[in-house]
């Protein structure tokens, strides 16, 4: 029982990162129809930015938790206006190749400056130690990540469903054509939404820094799984991306624990689940089926 509870908690913490990253990918894809392969690179920049701020400027974790998402969000907005916006009317493959190339550039720039070795980032003193849950102890920082991510996802969901701007953004993300048909200018929200999605990736990176090794390839190791999460939840579905993120975190944790004797299955279980979902429901669990032409 104790082992199952610990695996479940670990899965939820991993799922928290998937949920944040998938949420950003979902709003970007829904609004722009752009598969942002650079999402993992911005996640890496969030972690590296927090590391650089701490080691070279003495900026603590709590300040980095605000500075990096805002800074990367603004960078994302500038990138969208300068480059991505120009390609949105072309085949989506062009923006995919653009963001893939951008990923390679960002990774190589960080490698050139800081090398390929992993760099440690100290856990904030306020969040050191562990929390006693009765059956087991769990690191305080991981409890913070889970609680913070859940609160953030709830806050984003509330904003998208209870505020006028949020409802416009949600409608433009999930049903852009219908939203335009009602006379709403979807284009004016494209840049802020892209920046918001990038900011979420940066935030996830800052949160990951004390828990995972900070290195130039940390985003590349994660982004493939996050793409699978978005596909499982349903492309463009905000709720689906968050739900699938936590769900896949649990599936991974349980698979690694209880299927360890079958390494091929435990290492590919995410993609097995994705294949099963697509065979059953091609639009994903919460995606909308496209009407036949």
MIDOSE-1310 file (N, C-alpha, C; in nm, 2 decimals, decimal comma, always signed):
residues 293
xxxx	+0,08/-0,12/+0,00/+0,00/+0,00/+0,00/+0,09/+0,13/+0,00; +0,19/+0,12/+0,08/+0,28/+0,24/+0,09/+0,35/+0,26/-0,04; +0,40/+0,15/-0,10/+0,47/+0,17/-0,23/+0,37/+0,22/-0,34; +0,25/+0,18/-0,34/+0,15/+0,23/-0,44/+0,13/+0,37/-0,42
xxxx	+0,11/+0,42/-0,29/+0,09/+0,56/-0,26/+0,21/+0,64/-0,30; +0,33/+0,60/-0,28/+0,44/+0,67/-0,32/+0,45/+0,68/-0,47; +0,43/+0,57/-0,54/+0,43/+0,57/-0,69/+0,33/+0,67/-0,74; +0,21/+0,67/-0,68/+0,10/+0,76/-0,73/+0,14/+0,90/-0,71
xxxx	+0,20/+0,93/-0,59/+0,24/+1,07/-0,57/+0,35/+1,11/-0,67; +0,45/+1,02/-0,69/+0,55/+1,06/-0,79/+0,49/+1,08/-0,93; +0,40/+0,99/-0,96/+0,33/+1,01/-1,09/+0,26/+1,14/-1,11; +0,19/+1,18/-1,00/+0,12/+1,31/-1,00/+0,22/+1,43/-1,02
xxxx	+0,34/+1,42/-0,95/+0,44/+1,53/-0,96/+0,49/+1,53/-1,11; +0,52/+1,41/-1,16/+0,57/+1,41/-1,31/+0,46/+1,47/-1,40; +0,33/+1,43/-1,36/+0,22/+1,47/-1,44/+0,20/+1,62/-1,43; +0,24/+1,68/-1,32/+0,23/+1,83/-1,31/+0,31/+1,90/-1,41
xxxx	+0,43/+1,85/-1,44/+0,52/+1,91/-1,55/+0,46/+1,89/-1,68; +0,41/+1,77/-1,71/+0,34/+1,74/-1,83/+0,22/+1,83/-1,86; +0,14/+1,85/-1,75/+0,02/+1,93/-1,76/+0,06/+2,07/-1,79; +0,16/+2,13/-1,73/+0,19/+2,27/-1,76/+0,24/+2,29/-1,90
xxxx	+0,33/+2,19/-1,94/+0,38/+2,20/-2,08/+0,28/+2,17/-2,18; +0,19/+2,07/-2,16/+0,09/+2,04/-2,25/-0,02/+2,15/-2,26; -0,05/+2,22/-2,15/-0,14/+2,33/-2,15/-0,09/+2,44/-2,24; +0,04/+2,47/-2,23/+0,10/+2,57/-2,32/+0,09/+2,53/-2,47
xxxx	+0,13/+2,41/-2,50/+0,12/+2,36/-2,63/-0,02/+2,36/-2,69; -0,12/+2,33/-2,60/-0,26/+2,32/-2,65/-0,31/+2,45/-2,69; -0,28/+2,56/-2,61/-0,33/+2,69/-2,64/-0,26/+2,74/-2,77; -0,13/+2,72/-2,78/-0,06/+2,76/-2,90/-0,11/+2,69/-3,03
xxxx	-0,13/+2,56/-3,02/-0,18/+2,49/-3,14/-0,32/+2,53/-3,17; -0,40/+2,54/-3,07/-0,54/+2,57/-3,09/-0,56/+2,71/-3,16; -0,48/+2,81/-3,12/-0,49/+2,94/-3,17/-0,42/+2,96/-3,30; -0,30/+2,90/-3,32/-0,22/+2,93/-3,44/-0,22/+2,81/-3,53
xxxx	-0,26/+2,69/-3,48/-0,24/+2,57/-3,56/-0,09/+2,54/-3,59; -0,01/+2,58/-3,49/+0,13/+2,56/-3,50/+0,18/+2,46/-3,40; +0,25/+2,35/-3,45/+0,31/+2,26/-3,36/+0,45/+2,31/-3,31; +0,45/+2,36/-3,19/+0,57/+2,44/-3,15/+0,67/+2,34/-3,09
xxxx	+0,76/+2,29/-3,18/+0,86/+2,20/-3,13/+0,96/+2,26/-3,04; +0,97/+2,40/-3,04/+1,07/+2,47/-2,95/+1,02/+2,48/-2,81; +0,90/+2,42/-2,78/+0,85/+2,43/-2,64/+0,94/+2,37/-2,54; +1,00/+2,26/-2,57/+1,10/+2,20/-2,48/+1,22/+2,28/-2,46
xxxx	+1,27/+2,36/-2,56/+1,38/+2,45/-2,55/+1,35/+2,56/-2,46; +1,23/+2,61/-2,46/+1,19/+2,72/-2,37/+1,18/+2,67/-2,22; +1,14/+2,55/-2,21/+1,14/+2,48/-2,08/+1,28/+2,48/-2,03; +1,38/+2,44/-2,11/+1,52/+2,43/-2,08/+1,57/+2,57/-2,04
xxxx	+1,53/+2,67/-2,12/+1,57/+2,81/-2,09/+1,52/+2,86/-1,96; +1,40/+2,82/-1,92/+1,34/+2,85/-1,79/+1,43/+2,80/-1,68; +1,47/+2,67/-1,69/+1,56/+2,61/-1,59/+1,70/+2,68/-1,59; +1,76/+2,70/-1,71/+1,89/+2,76/-1,71/+1,89/+2,90/-1,67
xxxx	+1,78/+2,97/-1,70/+1,77/+3,11/-1,66/+1,77/+3,12/-1,51; +1,69/+3,03/-1,44/+1,69/+3,04/-1,30/+1,83/+3,01/-1,24; +1,90/+2,91/-1,30/+2,03/+2,88/-1,26/+2,13/+2,99/-1,28; +2,13/+3,06/-1,39/+2,22/+3,17/-1,42/+2,18/+3,29/-1,32
xxxx	+2,06/+3,32/-1,30/+2,02/+3,42/-1,21/+2,07/+3,40/-1,07; +2,07/+3,27/-1,03/+2,11/+3,24/-0,89/+2,26/+3,25/-0,88; +2,33/+3,18/-0,98/+2,48/+3,17/-0,96/+2,55/+3,30/-1,00; +2,50/+3,38/-1,09/+2,57/+3,50/-1,14/+2,52/+3,63/-1,09
xxxx	+2,39/+3,63/-1,04/+2,33/+3,75/-0,99/+2,28/+3,74/-0,85; +2,28/+3,62/-0,80/+2,23/+3,60/-0,66/+2,07/+3,61/-0,65; +2,00/+3,60/-0,76/+1,86/+3,61/-0,76/+1,80/+3,48/-0,71; +1,72/+3,48/-0,61/+1,67/+3,36/-0,55/+1,56/+3,29/-0,63
xxxx	+1,53/+3,17/-0,60/+1,43/+3,09/-0,67/+1,29/+3,16/-0,68; +1,25/+3,23/-0,57/+1,11/+3,29/-0,58/+1,10/+3,40/-0,68; +1,21/+3,48/-0,69/+1,21/+3,58/-0,79/+1,22/+3,53/-0,93; +1,30/+3,42/-0,95/+1,32/+3,36/-1,08/+1,18/+3,30/-1,12
xxxx	+1,10/+3,26/-1,03/+0,97/+3,20/-1,06/+0,88/+3,30/-1,13; +0,91/+3,43/-1,11/+0,83/+3,53/-1,17/+0,91/+3,59/-1,30; +1,04/+3,61/-1,28/+1,12/+3,67/-1,38/+1,12/+3,59/-1,51; +1,15/+3,46/-1,50/+1,17/+3,38/-1,62/+1,04/+3,36/-1,70
xxxx	+0,93/+3,32/-1,64/+0,81/+3,31/-1,72/+0,77/+3,44/-1,79; +0,78/+3,55/-1,72/+0,75/+3,68/-1,78/+0,85/+3,71/-1,90; +0,98/+3,70/-1,87/+1,08/+3,73/-1,97/+1,06/+3,64/-2,09; +1,04/+3,51/-2,07/+1,03/+3,42/-2,19/+0,90/+3,44/-2,26
xxxx	+0,79/+3,48/-2,18/+0,67/+3,51/-2,25/+0,68/+3,63/-2,34; +0,75/+3,73/-2,30/+0,77/+3,85/-2,38/+0,86/+3,81/-2,50; +0,96/+3,72/-2,48/+1,05/+3,68/-2,59/+0,96/+3,60/-2,69; +0,87/+3,52/-2,64/+0,78/+3,44/-2,73/+0,69/+3,53/-2,81
xxxx	+0,64/+3,64/-2,75/+0,56/+3,73/-2,82/+0,63/+3,80/-2,93; +0,76/+3,84/-2,90/+0,84/+3,90/-3,01/+0,87/+3,80/-3,12; +0,90/+3,68/-3,08/+0,93/+3,57/-3,18/+0,81/+3,55/-3,27; +0,69/+3,55/-3,21/+0,57/+3,52/-3,29/+0,55/+3,64/-3,39
xxxx	+0,56/+3,76/-3,35/+0,54/+3,87/-3,44/+0,65/+3,88/-3,55; +0,77/+3,85/-3,51/+0,88/+3,86/-3,60/+0,89/+3,75/-3,71; +0,86/+3,63/-3,67/+0,89/+3,52/-3,75/+0,77/+3,43/-3,78; +0,71/+3,37/-3,67/+0,61/+3,27/-3,68/+0,49/+3,32/-3,75
xxxx	+0,45/+3,45/-3,72/+0,33/+3,51/-3,78/+0,34/+3,51/-3,93; +0,46/+3,52/-3,99/+0,48/+3,53/-4,13/+0,45/+3,40/-4,20; +0,46/+3,29/-4,13/+0,44/+3,16/-4,19/+0,31/+3,09/-4,16; +0,22/+3,15/-4,08/+0,10/+3,09/-4,04/+0,00/+3,06/-4,15
xxxx	+0,01/+3,13/-4,26/-0,07/+3,11/-4,38/-0,02/+3,00/-4,47; +0,10/+2,96/-4,44/+0,16/+2,85/-4,53/+0,13/+2,72/-4,47; +0,18/+2,61/-4,53/+0,17/+2,48/-4,48/+0,22/+2,47/-4,34; +0,15/+2,41/-4,24/+0,20/+2,40/-4,10/+0,34/+2,34/-4,09
xxxx	+0,38/+2,26/-4,19/+0,52/+2,20/-4,19/+0,62/+2,31/-4,18; +0,60/+2,43/-4,24/+0,70/+2,53/-4,24/+0,73/+2,58/-4,09; +0,63/+2,60/-4,01/+0,65/+2,64/-3,88/+0,70/+2,53/-3,79; +0,66/+2,41/-3,82/+0,72/+2,30/-3,75/+0,87/+2,29/-3,77
xxxx	+0,92/+2,31/-3,90/+1,06/+2,31/-3,93/+1,13/+2,43/-3,87; +1,06/+2,54/-3,86/+1,12/+2,66/-3,80/+1,14/+2,64/-3,65; +1,04/+2,59/-3,58/+1,06/+2,57/-3,44/+1,16/+2,46/-3,41; +1,16/+2,36/-3,50/+1,26/+2,26/-3,48/+1,40/+2,32/-3,49
xxxx	+1,42/+2,40/-3,59/+1,55/+2,47/-3,61/+1,59/+2,56/-3,49; +1,48/+2,63/-3,45/+1,50/+2,72/-3,33/+1,55/+2,64/-3,21; +1,49/+2,52/-3,19/+1,53/+2,43/-3,08/+1,68/+2,40/-3,09; +1,73/+2,36/-3,21/+1,87/+2,33/-3,22/+1,96/+2,45/-3,19
xxxx	+1,92/+2,56/-3,24/+1,99/+2,69/-3,22/+2,01/+2,72/-3,07; +1,89/+2,71/-3,00/+1,89/+2,75/-2,86/+1,98/+2,65/-2,78; +1,96/+2,52/-2,81/+2,04/+2,42/-2,74/+2,19/+2,44/-2,76; +2,23/+2,46/-2,89/+2,37/+2,48/-2,92/+2,43/+2,61/-2,85
xxxx	+2,35/+2,71/-2,85/+2,40/+2,83/-2,78/+2,42/+2,81/-2,63; +2,33/+2,73/-2,57/+2,35/+2,70/-2,43/+2,47/+2,61/-2,41; +2,49/+2,51/-2,50/+2,60/+2,42/-2,49/+2,73/+2,50/-2,51; +2,73/+2,59/-2,60/+2,85/+2,67/-2,63/+2,90/+2,75/-2,51
xxxx	+2,80/+2,80/-2,43/+2,83/+2,89/-2,31/+2,85/+2,81/-2,19; +2,77/+2,70/-2,17/+2,78/+2,63/-2,04/+2,82/+2,49/-2,05; +2,85/+2,44/-2,17/+2,88/+2,30/-2,19/+2,77/+2,20/-2,18; +2,79/+2,08/-2,18/+2,68/+1,98/-2,18/+2,66/+1,91/-2,05
xxxx	+2,75/+1,94/-1,95/+2,74/+1,88/-1,82/+2,61/+1,93/-1,75; +2,56/+1,85/-1,66/+2,45/+1,89/-1,58/+2,49/+1,98/-1,46; +2,41/+2,08/-1,43/+2,44/+2,17/-1,32/+2,34/+2,16/-1,21; +2,38/+2,15/-1,09/+2,28/+2,14/-0,98/+2,22/+2,28/-0,94
xxxx	+2,10/+2,27/-0,89/+2,03/+2,39/-0,85/+1,97/+2,36/-0,71; +2,01/+2,44/-0,61/+1,97/+2,40/-0,47/+1,82/+2,42/-0,45; +1,76/+2,33/-0,38/+1,62/+2,35/-0,34/+1,61/+2,47/-0,24; +1,51/+2,55/-0,26/+1,49/+2,66/-0,17/+1,48/+2,62/-0,02
xxxx	+1,54/+2,69/+0,07/+1,55/+2,64/+0,21/+1,41/+2,63/+0,27; +1,32/+2,72/+0,22/+1,18/+2,71/+0,28/+1,11/+2,58/+0,24; +1,16/+2,52/+0,13/+1,09/+2,39/+0,09/+1,18/+2,27/+0,10; +1,28/+2,28/+0,19/+1,36/+2,16/+0,21/+1,29/+2,07/+0,31
xxxx	+1,35/+1,95/+0,33/+1,29/+1,86/+0,42/+1,18/+1,77/+0,35; +1,09/+1,71/+0,44/+0,99/+1,63/+0,39/+0,86/+1,65/+0,47; +0,75/+1,60/+0,41/+0,62/+1,61/+0,47/+0,58/+1,47/+0,51; +0,53/+1,45/+0,63/+0,48/+1,32/+0,68/+0,34/+1,30/+0,64
xxxx	+0,31/+1,20/+0,55/+0,17/+1,17/+0,51/+0,12/+1,05/+0,59; +0,19/+1,01/+0,69/+0,14/+0,89/+0,77/+0,20/+0,76/+0,71; +0,16/+0,72/+0,59/+0,21/+0,60/+0,53/+0,35/+0,62/+0,48; +0,39/+0,74/+0,45/+0,52/+0,76/+0,39/+0,55/+0,91/+0,40
xxxx	+0,68/+0,94/+0,39/+0,73/+1,08/+0,39/+0,76/+1,12/+0,24; +0,73/+1,24/+0,21/+0,75/+1,29/+0,07/+0,82/+1,42/+0,07; +0,92/+1,45/-0,02/+0,99/+1,57/-0,02/+0,90/+1,69/-0,02; +0,92/+1,79/+0,06/+0,84/+1,91/+0,07/+0,83/+1,98/-0,07
xxxx	+0,95/+1,98/-0,14/+0,95/+2,06/-0,27/+0,85/+1,99/-0,37; +0,85/+1,86/-0,37/+0,76/+1,79/-0,46/+0,61/+1,82/-0,43; +0,58/+1,82/-0,30/+0,45/+1,86/-0,26/+0,41/+2,00/-0,30; +0,51/+2,09/-0,29/+0,49/+2,23/-0,34/+0,46/+2,23/-0,49
xxxx	+0,54/+2,15/-0,57/+0,52/+2,15/-0,71/+0,37/+2,10/-0,75; +0,33/+2,00/-0,68/+0,20/+1,94/-0,71/+0,09/+2,04/-0,67; +0,10/+2,10/-0,55/+0,00/+2,20/-0,51/+0,00/+2,32/-0,59; +0,12/+2,37/-0,63/+0,13/+2,49/-0,71/+0,07/+2,47/-0,85
xxxx	+0,10/+2,36/-0,91/+0,05/+2,33/-1,04/-0,10/+2,32/-1,05; -0,15/+2,24/-0,95/-0,30/+2,23/-0,94/-0,37/+2,36/-0,93; -0,32/+2,45/-0,84/-0,38/+2,58/-0,82/-0,36/+2,66/-0,94; -0,25/+2,65/-1,01/-0,23/+2,73/-1,14/-0,33/+2,68/-1,25
xxxx	-0,34/+2,55/-1,26/-0,43/+2,50/-1,36/-0,58/+2,54/-1,33; -0,61/+2,54/-1,20/-0,75/+2,58/-1,17/-0,77/+2,73/-1,19; -0,67/+2,81/-1,16/-0,67/+2,95/-1,19/-0,69/+2,98/-1,34; -0,61/+2,91/-1,42/-0,62/+2,93/-1,57/-0,76/+2,88/-1,62
xxxx	-0,81/+2,77/-1,57/-0,94/+2,72/-1,61/-1,05/+2,82/-1,57; -1,04/+2,88/-1,45/-1,13/+2,98/-1,40/-1,13/+3,10/-1,49; -1,01/+3,15/-1,53/-1,00/+3,26/-1,61/-1,05/+3,24/-1,75; -1,04/+3,12/-1,80/-1,08/+3,08/-1,93/-1,23/+3,06/-1,94
xxxx	-1,30/+3,03/-1,83/-1,44/+3,00/-1,83/-1,52/+3,11/-1,76; -1,46/+3,20/-1,68/-1,54/+3,29/-1,60/-1,51/+3,44/-1,64; -1,42/+3,46/-1,72/-1,39/+3,60/-1,76/-1,41/+3,62/-1,91; -1,45/+3,74/-1,95/-1,49/+3,76/-2,09/-1,37/+3,73/-2,18
xxxx	-1,25/+3,79/-2,14/-1,13/+3,77/-2,23/-1,10/+3,62/-2,23; -1,11/+3,55/-2,12/-1,07/+3,41/-2,11/-1,16/+3,33/-2,20; -1,29/+3,36/-2,20/-1,39/+3,29/-2,28/-1,36/+3,31/-2,43; -1,32/+3,43/-2,47/-1,28/+3,46/-2,61/-1,16/+3,38/-2,65
xxxx	-1,06/+3,38/-2,56/-0,94/+3,30/-2,59/-0,97/+3,15/-2,59; -1,05/+3,10/-2,50/-1,08/+2,96/-2,51/-1,16/+2,92/-2,63; -1,25/+3,01/-2,67/-1,33/+2,98/-2,79/-1,24/+2,99/-2,91; -1,15/+3,08/-2,92/-1,05/+3,10/-3,03/-0,95/+2,98/-3,03
xxxx	-0,92/+2,93/-2,92/-0,83/+2,81/-2,91/-0,90/+2,68/-2,96; -1,02/+2,66/-2,91/-1,08/+2,53/-2,94/-1,17/+2,53/-3,06; -1,23/+2,65/-3,10/-1,31/+2,66/-3,22/-1,28/+2,79/-3,29; -1,16/+2,80/-3,35/-1,12/+2,93/-3,41/-1,21/+2,97/-3,53
xxxx	-1,25/+2,88/-3,61/-1,33/+2,91/-3,73/-1,47/+2,96/-3,68; -1,53/+2,90/-3,59/-1,66/+2,94/-3,54/-1,65/+3,07/-3,47; -1,54/+3,10/-3,40/-1,52/+3,22/-3,33/-1,51/+3,34/-3,43; -1,44/+3,32/-3,54/-1,43/+3,42/-3,64/-1,57/+3,44/-3,71
xxxx	-1,65/+3,34/-3,72/-1,78/+3,35/-3,78/-1,87/+3,44/-3,70; -1,84/+3,46/-3,57/-1,92/+3,54/-3,48/-1,87/+3,69/-3,48; -1,77/+3,71/-3,57/-1,71/+3,85/-3,58/-1,61/+3,89/-3,48; -1,55/+3,79/-3,41/-1,45/+3,82/-3,31/-1,31/+3,81/-3,38
xxxx	-1,23/+3,91/-3,36/-1,10/+3,92/-3,42/-1,00/+3,83/-3,34; -0,99/+3,71/-3,40/-0,90/+3,61/-3,33/-0,76/+3,65/-3,34; -0,72/+3,72/-3,45/-0,58/+3,76/-3,47/-0,52/+3,84/-3,36; -0,60/+3,93/-3,30/-0,55/+4,02/-3,19/-0,50/+3,94/-3,07
xxxx	-0,55/+3,81/-3,06/-0,51/+3,73/-2,94/-0,40/+3,64/-2,97; -0,36/+3,63/-3,09/-0,26/+3,53/-3,13/-0,13/+3,55/-3,05; -0,07/+3,67/-3,06/+0,05/+3,70/-3,00/+0,05/+3,68/-2,85; -0,05/+3,74/-2,77/-0,05/+3,72/-2,63/-0,06/+3,57/-2,59
xxxx	-0,14/+3,49/-2,67/-0,16/+3,35/-2,63/-0,03/+3,28/-2,66; +0,04/+3,31/-2,77/+0,17/+3,24/-2,79/+0,26/+3,27/-2,67; +0,27/+3,40/-2,63/+0,36/+3,44/-2,52/+0,32/+3,37/-2,39; +0,18/+3,35/-2,37/+0,14/+3,28/-2,25/+0,18/+3,13/-2,25
xxxx	+0,17/+3,07/-2,37/+0,21/+2,93/-2,38/+0,36/+2,91/-2,35; +0,44/+3,00/-2,41/+0,59/+3,00/-2,38/+0,62/+3,03/-2,24; +0,54/+3,12/-2,18/+0,56/+3,15/-2,03/+0,54/+3,03/-1,95; +0,44/+2,95/-1,98/+0,41/+2,83/-1,90/+0,53/+2,73/-1,91
xxxx	+0,59/+2,72/-2,03/+0,70/+2,63/-2,05/+0,82/+2,68/-1,96; +0,84/+2,81/-1,96/+0,95/+2,87/-1,88/+0,92/+2,85/-1,73; +0,80/+2,86/-1,69/+0,76/+2,84/-1,55/+0,79/+2,69/-1,51; +0,75/+2,60/-1,60/+0,78/+2,46/-1,57/+0,93/+2,43/-1,56
xxxx	+1,01/+2,50/-1,64/+1,15/+2,49/-1,63/+1,21/+2,53/-1,50; +1,16/+2,65/-1,45/+1,20/+2,70/-1,32/+1,17/+2,60/-1,21; +1,05/+2,55/-1,21/+1,01/+2,45/-1,11/+1,09/+2,32/-1,12; +1,13/+2,29/-1,24/+1,21/+2,16/-1,26/+1,36/+2,18/-1,21
xxxx	+1,41/+2,30/-1,21/+1,55/+2,32/-1,18/+1,60/+2,26/-1,05; +1,53/+2,28/-0,94/+1,58/+2,22/-0,81/+1,56/+2,06/-0,81; +1,48/+2,01/-0,89/+1,44/+1,87/-0,88/+1,51/+1,78/-0,99; +1,54/+1,84/-1,10/+1,61/+1,77/-1,21/+1,74/+1,84/-1,25
xxxx	+1,83/+1,76/-1,31/+1,96/+1,82/-1,35/+1,93/+1,93/-1,46; +1,99/+2,04/-1,44/+1,98/+2,15/-1,54/+2,09/+2,13/-1,65; +2,04/+2,10/-1,77/+2,13/+2,07/-1,88/+2,07/+2,11/-2,01; +2,15/+2,13/-2,11/+2,09/+2,18/-2,24/+1,99/+2,09/-2,31
xxxx	+1,99/+1,96/-2,27/+1,91/+1,86/-2,34/+1,79/+1,82/-2,26; +1,76/+1,89/-2,15/+1,65/+1,85/-2,06/+1,52/+1,87/-2,13; +1,51/+1,96/-2,22/+1,38/+1,98/-2,29/+1,36/+1,88/-2,39; +1,47/+1,84/-2,46/+1,46/+1,74/-2,57/+1,41/+1,61/-2,52
xxxx	+1,46/+1,58/-2,39/+1,42/+1,45/-2,33/+1,27/+1,44/-2,29; +1,21/+1,56/-2,28/+1,07/+1,57/-2,23/+0,97/+1,59/-2,34; +1,01/+1,67/-2,44/+0,91/+1,72/-2,53/+0,83/+1,61/-2,61; +0,90/+1,50/-2,64/+0,83/+1,40/-2,71/+0,72/+1,34/-2,63
xxxx	+0,74/+1,32/-2,50/+0,63/+1,27/-2,42/+0,52/+1,37/-2,41; +0,55/+1,50/-2,40/+0,45/+1,60/-2,39/+0,37/+1,61/-2,52; +0,43/+1,59/-2,63/+0,35/+1,58/-2,76/+0,25/+1,47/-2,75; +0,30/+1,35/-2,70/+0,21/+1,24/-2,69/+0,09/+1,27/-2,59
xxxx	+0,12/+1,35/-2,49/+0,02/+1,39/-2,39/-0,09/+1,47/-2,46; -0,04/+1,57/-2,54/-0,14/+1,66/-2,61/-0,22/+1,58/-2,71; -0,16/+1,49/-2,78/-0,24/+1,41/-2,87/-0,34/+1,32/-2,80; -0,30/+1,26/-2,69/-0,40/+1,18/-2,61/-0,51/+1,27/-2,56
xxxx	-0,48/+1,38/-2,50/-0,59/+1,47/-2,45/-0,68/+1,53/-2,56; -0,62/+1,55/-2,68/-0,70/+1,61/-2,79/-0,63/+1,74/-2,83; -0,58/+1,75/-2,95/-0,52/+1,87/-3,00/-0,61/+1,99/-2,98; -0,56/+2,09/-2,91/-0,63/+2,21/-2,89/-0,72/+2,21/-2,77
xxxx	-0,74/+2,09/-2,71/-0,83/+2,08/-2,59/-0,75/+2,12/-2,47; -0,79/+2,23/-2,40/-0,72/+2,28/-2,28/-0,74/+2,18/-2,17; -0,87/+2,14/-2,14/-0,89/+2,05/-2,03/-0,83/+1,92/-2,06; -0,84/+1,87/-2,18/-0,78/+1,74/-2,22/-0,63/+1,73/-2,20
xxxx	-0,56/+1,84/-2,23/-0,42/+1,84/-2,21/-0,38/+1,83/-2,06; -0,45/+1,90/-1,98/-0,42/+1,90/-1,83/-0,45/+1,76/-1,78; -0,57/+1,71/-1,81/-0,61/+1,58/-1,76/-0,52/+1,47/-1,81; -0,48/+1,47/-1,94/-0,39/+1,37/-1,99/-0,25/+1,38/-1,93
xxxx	-0,21/+1,51/-1,90/-0,08/+1,52/-1,84/-0,07/+1,45/-1,71; -0,16/+1,47/-1,62/-0,16/+1,40/-1,49/-0,18/+1,25/-1,51; -0,27/+1,22/-1,60/-0,29/+1,07/-1,63/-0,17/+1,00/-1,68; -0,10/+1,06/-1,77/+0,02/+1,00/-1,82/+0,13/+0,99/-1,72
xxxx	+0,14/+1,09/-1,63/+0,23/+1,09/-1,52/+0,21/+0,96/-1,43; +0,08/+0,94/-1,40/+0,05/+0,82/-1,32/+0,08/+0,69/-1,40; +0,04/+0,68/-1,53/+0,07/+0,56/-1,60/+0,22/+0,53/-1,61; +0,30/+0,64/-1,63/+0,44/+0,62/-1,63/+0,50/+0,56/-1,50
xxxx	+0,45/+0,63/-1,39/+0,50/+0,59/-1,26/+0,46/+0,44/-1,23; +0,34/+0,41/-1,25/+0,29/+0,27/-1,23/+0,36/+0,17/-1,32; +0,38/+0,21/-1,44/+0,45/+0,12/-1,54/+0,59/+0,09/-1,50; +0,66/+0,20/-1,46/+0,81/+0,18/-1,42/+0,82/+0,10/-1,30
xxxx	+0,72/+0,10/-1,21/+0,72/+0,03/-1,09/+0,68/-0,12/-1,10; +0,57/-0,14/-1,17/+0,50/-0,27/-1,17/+0,53/-0,35/-1,30; +0,59/-0,28/-1,40/+0,63/-0,35/-1,52/+0,78/-0,35/-1,54; +0,85/-0,34/-1,43/+1,00/-0,33/-1,44/+1,06/-0,45/-1,50
xxxx	+0,99/-0,56/-1,49/+1,04/-0,69/-1,55/+1,02/-0,69/-1,70; +0,95/-0,59/-1,75/+0,92/-0,58/-1,90/+0,97/-0,45/-1,95; +1,10/-0,43/-1,95/+1,16/-0,29/-1,98/+1,10/-0,23/-2,11; +1,08/-0,31/-2,21/+1,03/-0,25/-2,34/+0,90/-0,19/-2,32
xxxx	+0,81/-0,26/-2,24/+0,68/-0,21/-2,22/+0,68/-0,08/-2,13; +0,76/-0,09/-2,02/+0,76/+0,02/-1,92/+0,82/+0,15/-1,98; +0,91/+0,13/-2,08/+0,97/+0,25/-2,14/+0,89/+0,31/-2,25; +0,80/+0,23/-2,31/+0,72/+0,28/-2,42/+0,57/+0,29/-2,39
xxxx	+0,53/+0,28/-2,26/+0,39/+0,27/-2,22/+0,31/+0,39/-2,27; +0,38/+0,51/-2,26/+0,31/+0,63/-2,30/+0,26/+0,62/-2,45; +0,35/+0,57/-2,53/+0,32/+0,56/-2,67/+0,23/+0,45/-2,71; +0,23/+0,34/-2,62/+0,13/+0,24/-2,63/-0,01/+0,29/-2,60
xxxx	-0,02/+0,37/-2,50/-0,14/+0,44/-2,46/-0,19/+0,53/-2,57; -0,10/+0,61/-2,63/-0,13/+0,70/-2,73/-0,19/+0,63/-2,86; -0,12/+0,52/-2,89/-0,17/+0,44/-3,01/-0,31/+0,38/-2,98; -0,33/+0,33/-2,86/-0,46/+0,28/-2,83/-0,57/+0,39/-2,83
xxxx	-0,54/+0,51/-2,78/-0,64/+0,61/-2,78/-0,67/+0,66/-2,92; -0,57/+0,67/-3,01/-0,59/+0,71/-3,14/-0,67/+0,61/-3,22; -0,65/+0,48/-3,19/-0,73/+0,38/-3,26/-0,88/+0,38/-3,22; -0,90/+0,42/-3,09/-1,03/+0,42/-3,04/-1,10/+0,55/-3,07
xxxx	-1,03/+0,66/-3,06/-1,08/+0,80/-3,08/-0,97/+0,88/-3,14; -0,97/+0,89/-3,27/-0,86/+0,96/-3,34/-0,84/+1,11/-3,30; -0,95/+1,18/-3,25/-0,93/+1,32/-3,21/-0,88/+1,33/-3,07; -0,85/+1,22/-3,00/-0,80/+1,23/-2,87/-0,92/+1,22/-2,77
xxxx	-0,89/+1,20/-2,64/-1,00/+1,18/-2,54/-1,09/+1,29/-2,54; -1,05/+1,42/-2,54/-1,13/+1,53/-2,53/-1,14/+1,62/-2,65; -1,07/+1,58/-2,76/-1,07/+1,66/-2,88/-1,20/+1,64/-2,96; -1,23/+1,74/-3,05/-1,35/+1,74/-3,13/-1,32/+1,67/-3,26
xxxx	-1,41/+1,58/-3,29/-1,40/+1,51/-3,42/-1,42/+1,61/-3,53; -1,34/+1,61/-3,63/-1,36/+1,70/-3,75/-1,47/+1,65/-3,83; -1,56/+1,75/-3,87/-1,67/+1,71/-3,96/-1,62/+1,67/-4,10; -1,68/+1,57/-4,16/-1,63/+1,53/-4,29/-1,66/+1,63/-4,39
x	-1,56/+1,64/-4,49/-1,57/+1,74/-4,59/-1,69/+1,71/-4,68
